[in-house]
């Protein structure tokens, strides 16, 4: 919320910012001058979000390497069988 939106909200008493993207999207300086508390619990979720990101990265790595190993076995089998066909004729 920028300054113009905050000025229009005359009955605003508190802001609870639940976004976890850590982007400063609220004019906290203006809220402080108007005595409007801004509650941002995103720092509580920081470790959980980081762990989820690492888990997703790990899973992608496992999937990539298992696909690479599987596809290399298939390609080796294919090339060996093709090579036998060409050598036998």
C-alpha positions, 0 to 999 in steps of 0.5 A: 500500500502506498501513501495515497492508499493509506491516506484514503483509509481513514479508519485503518487501525492496523495492517497485517502483511501476510505475504512471504515474499519479503518485498516492502510493499507498505509505506511503513514510515507513513504508518509510523507517523499515523501510529498505525502498527504494521505486523509482518510475520514473514520472518517467522516463516523464513526458515520454513520457506528456505527448507521447502526451497531446498527440498524442492531443489533436492527433489529436482536433482534426484529426478534429473539424475535418475532420468539421466541414468535411465535414458543413458541405459536405454540409449546404450541398449539402442546403439548396441542393437543398431550397431549389430544390425549394421555390422551383420549386413 
